[in-house]
């Protein structure tokens, strides 16, 4: 191995080997794991042989090709045999080829016409689908705009309710403040009334006190006079007693008589003084009553004087305020006085005008300092609501226009469809009944909201309603209507399930002829137990049950059966 591998080296990759090739000597080789060999002056790339390059693989391929060759030879032999049979069959079939070619040309022409109709209907369907898609897109846009407007309307309604609640709170607070002001004014009026009452009572008390003081002075003077008189009488009594002691009985009797006479005179003088005192007292009482009446009569005058004084003060204050306002406004007092003189302005007229303006100002209520801000907010809200209203109006107009457009197009399409179905129904009904007439009638002025009434009159009948027809006639009428609708947009195939069950033989024959005529463009699959209906079928498929619970399908090709019968 050492001799064999002399001058052989390894490297992990081709790039590493190329970078180290300058170390190699003549005859040395460096190998990499992928099989490439690098010498000092060359590079040998290794390529793995394919699986087919071996001798066994080539032998297997040769054997396989020989088998295919034999198979192709057999297939070629069979093809030659089939070609001979086909040439014989072609010779047999060349006779009816002319009629088949003629039928094929007619079928091609019919197919071409059907293709043209189908292309036209397809174009109409594409236009209808495009129009429907456009309408749906418009409706979606309108619905989106309407949803957006509804959301904005809901937000605006919420904002309006919030502002309305704030306004209600403000009004309630304002009403409470008004009530408090009214209550304070009422209390102030009551206090003023109480003050006037107290002042009046104080004046009456002062007058009463003065009268009582005067009367007390008079009574004091009368009492002093009485005391002086009593003192004088006591002194007289003492002198009389002293004289009685000095005098004897006779003298005493004479002195007593004199004293009694004097006493009577004095008592008479006292009585006279008392009556004069009572007269004076009565006069004084009458004077007091008169004074009280005069004081009471003077109360309204005092009240008017007080009122006039208050008005004078108010007028003075008002004049000072007006003068200040005129001074602030820079008015010319001389020019104002001259205009008053020239205009012959009267004080009473100005006062009535001032009173009227005061009444209007009072009717306006308290001054709302936030009125300007509320007015600005109300204007902004009105602008916002007007914009929303305009958007809603525009959206409603767009939606109404779209609805009208859809209604018009739907009305046109429905009217065209109705006329086409009515034409097919009027043509197929006589074919099925062998005569008569039938039509569809719209039971209303608006085609989108009205119904459809079927008028069918078989030959020989003048019925006014379809309910007078027999069961078979009703079935034939329904078949004619269904086929008329089917002719509007024919399908590639049609399935009929025992449609001929209520029909008699004559009606079944006409029904079979109509189906046979329509089968040129549509393949009909029908379920029937009627022999007449089965005769028009090109292929029969029956279901039988020879064993209990086991169904079998039996198929019969009518053309093959006829050819076998003729053979």
Beta strands, then each sheet from edge to edge (+ up, - down):
strand 1: 8-11
strand 2: 29-32
strand 3: 37-38
strand 4: 43-44
strand 5: 437-442
strand 6: 452-457
strand 7: 493-497
strand 8: 523-527
strand 9: 539-547
strand 10: 550-557
sheet 1: 1+ 2+ 3- 4+
sheet 2: 5+ 6-
sheet 3: 7+ 8+
sheet 4: 9+ 10-
end
